Amino acid sequence: MDKAEQFIPVQRDYLIKNTILNFDLYGQKGSEYHLIRRSFLPIIDRVFQDIEDKTDGKVFIRIDSLNDYHTYLEENLDVLLNITSVSQIEKAGILFKIGSNIAEKAYAKPNDIDILKRCKEVVENMISYFRSGSDAFMQFEAAVPVDYELHTHCLNVAALSLQLAIESGIENNSQLTDLGLGALLHDVGMTIVPNKIRTKTGPLTDREYMMVKKHVLWGYNILKETGFLSEEALMPVLEHHERIDGRGYPSRKIGDDLHTFGKIVAIAVVFDAMNTNRSYKNAVTSFPALKEMLAMDGAFDPQLIKTFIKMMGRPQK
């Protein structure tokens, strides 16, 4: 491997004073790379001065340190999201990257309490970020890929649900955290559904569809057994396929029998499903998707779907 291929650039602005590095940090002068700061040492003023004096202004890590670098970003995510020199769109990219990494881990090990705690921290950072500016949410949406993956779908459902809740007047941080955590983990039961069914390009058979429908209770039971999620946080897991008119599943609940969190996440799930490329269909762009959702008479809470359409139709500044 060429020496240059052993290194990847990282953003200098993402290095936070007095934090401990968990990777070696390198600078480049001409074609040469040299060590600026070893791992397990704090970032002090001299580090920034060395970057100024001894490099071409760029900093690097070894490619085999990428996971450690992502861990560093995760551990300092709350600080990064408040650094004024980091743009809103950069913050959105960091938040999406860290969130999707943790969501992927959660869907691999949904009963791991440490990972669930990290999911909760991501949700708390999402809430803070979405409240940081009128354009923050749409910047995050711009970072979401159009191609479906289970963990990125669930991260975006969490984002859509949180923003809808905020715009619907839910202000309590604890409630928002419960909603966001349940939304992020709503499809955990899909990990039990065989991959050949989840990725099937043609129509599902009746038997296959019955198996897919079981994912709701599978996910609810997996997460309930951890004891980590409150009953309110479990509502998005249990009710994300219910419908106001009682035509959903698994319990065919009607109207006010549904928890507000279930009503919110049901909207987010359908929109993201329509707005991403799946194995069996191509993505529908936002406005046709919203128009189709509005025409689904009896499916969604009338006030929530109106707020959602207004939210997603707002032009980005």
Steps between C-alpha positions, in 0.01 A plus 500: 500500500624845408588705810235761419237226491577413863367840616167677476436869572290610796357840585718714720190670642384164638798485736385627839737657749563298820343182362701178490590362159441130442694504172835631380473836324722581203585806299623530142779719371544459130485127435612398849274399789622545857356442845339804665349338810490145631182328612403512869641851532289816541459759230672811631575841345836378378328245274320775310823702483686200358231463235557862405880484506584149386233404246331625186192563715348155465489218756471126443446169673606154392224320315505220759411760767171597336283314751689663786446838338126436473497401868671830583234692305224307675645566845520872425188533287323743733800736487544467124138597438561828682826605332431817304780437249330177390225571248143380544532264205823354643327447833215323322750270328678420827171433678377276220828307482525442874129425529501247218811327642333457839167399348677229300656369822163509677334297227781244523476480882161642608527365855839658570437762769819695427398538136147601602650770724697627201177505297339714768795743492468531122130578535576767761753655263247490215249689714758763587612532139148531356430779748822683407369672189200518268692323223667230711245225434501549123881498499482161672250375244740602223756261650263200486574265207222403262595130502339294775694338780323387814706708743495820291124462448452481876729796567302711255171385650634624834593836344163542327314400816693737724451797270129424463467479878684829549283674241189350661584666830668221695774680694585267789850358449419173674197442278696587187779264603254215554343568161833524320641187661190297415502635145868419456442141615153449353605236248723285723265208438585510130839351583320170567326502161710295253713719274364333186155631595622847598685543171251327270446696179156360418170487690498313831293186532228497768725288719795735455284803578373335819861448607588864428205613711638307797800736518299749707444269796844344461661841531274606787582186698875521435519859620257457790715219637801732520320714758671805350209658311202653678152386401458831314822438305367158402184646344665589166629142482157354569282741303694619195284292265166582665257732323243746636215316324594163652638346181856469631676228695571323731203604721278695259473784752275793414536876549558602860596146596831576328779675688608836357849356444352217295306747287810713440732214409241341269517813284880506503525130410273533196669814373851355526385173340365694203798736484773233472599242241393153611572158349146494361451866397669829421475803723218750460610861543368700794208689347334203324555296817333766716211529254448124509515493880241777526271289280526201737167579662477369856861387522655783700406749769355796302681775692833315506499430126421867428788610722729245334414619148560859602830399661630308198376757252687786661769634266859463619674831573 
